[in-house]
Every structure is written in structure tokens, then in C-alpha cells.
Amino acid sequence: MKRKANETRRNFLKILLATGSAFTIAAVGSVFRFLTYIPTATSIQSTTQSWPRIMLGNVSSLKTLKPLRFNYPLVNTPNVLVKLGVKAESGVGPDEDIVAYSIICQHLGCYIGFQPPGSSPPCDASFQAPVAEGYCCCHGGQYDFTQDAKVIGGPPPRSVPAVQLEYDAATGNIYAVAMSPPTIFGHGPPDTTDPQAVLSYDLQGGDIVTQDTVFSGT
């Protein structure tokens, strides 16, 4: 009788252990899927889609090295617009120094912050930005905003996507008109460079931004 009770207890413990392991594996798998999510081909909408054209402001209202956060092309994909004060690759405006980049780090999807030259991020007072850059406090990723967000430090494998800007010299208005490759982190194969594929992937996973939502929740 005692032997039977012991066997029953051992079997019960095995069931508990197996169940707990299954839940643990499922939880880890869920996190992994979130970090590596790529829409399936069947979820890609028609390639007849087009990028929204959204006004971000006027050049007269921008202050040098003062970032402006906005949503594009979806309401849940944040970016930063900044007038650098020095000519930048792909920069627009009278001084060709206005740029905009996704702030979703290409390493693991943390949000990066803009750091003017010589400034320190809130997570590391000992670090001073050598150039105007995007800095990720999660793992120290650095993106040079004067050179198309080129990776200059940390683990990111590629630059963050740029928001393509259009400058109207007659009015001074600045518009977001598209995203440059690669795809926004989590929205498609990381090394996607084909503009039409970037369009298809980057418009998945949320509501397309409108003039009324470009600054919502920022």
C-alpha cells in the first residue's frame, strides 16, 4: 500500500514538472516570436498601397538640436525629426541639415534617444556623444545622424530606417513622404532593401498615420 502511494506521488510530481516546463517553453517562445515577428506573405496587403504624405511642421519652427518626435507611417512606429545645425547626408532644408529617423533600435527593438554632440544619455553619465546621434540605453547602440544613421557603436547590425522628407522651399513646410530601407524593426525581413517590399511590410501591424494622429501619444 505504501509503495503504491509513493508511486502515485512520483507520477503526480512528474506531471507537475512536465506541465511547468511546457508553460515555461510557451512563455519563452512567445517572447521570441515578438522579437522576431515578420508578417507572412498572405498578410501583406496589395502593393498598390502608397505612403501617406504628412506635414511635420515648418522650418521656421525648428530649433537646432531640439528633436521633434512624431509617428510615421503607422501610429505605433515613432520617429524623431531634428535640425542638426550641420549639413547631413540626405538632409533637407535651406542648410541640408534636417533629418528624420525611426527610433526603434535595429538590435532588439528598444527606443533610442537623440543625443546632441557632447551630451550624455540618462543611462550613462560618463558617455559623451561624439556627434549628433541616436543612442540606445538598452545595449549602447549608436547611430550617426549626420551619416544616414550609420552604426558607430554597440550591437545594432544595421542603421535605423530614415523617414524620407520633402521640403517646400516656397512655404518652408516639411513633409514625411516615405520610409527608406531597411524595414522598421519587427515589420519585415531585416535586410529588406527593395522599396516596394519595404512599403508593403512597414504598413503592416497598425493604423496608418493621418495628419490628426502624427503627433498623438508622442
Secondary structure, DSSP 8 states (H G I E B T S, - for coil): -HHHHHHHHHHHHHHHHHHHHHHHHHHHHHHHHHHT----GGG---TT-----EEEEEGGG--TT--EEEE-SBTT-EEEEEE-SS--TT-BTTTT-EEEEE-B-TTTS-B-EEE-TT---TT-TT---SSSEEE-TTT--EEETTTTTEEEESS-SS---BEEEEE-TTT-EEEEEEE-SS--TTSS-TT---HHHHHHHHT-SS-B--TTTTTTT-
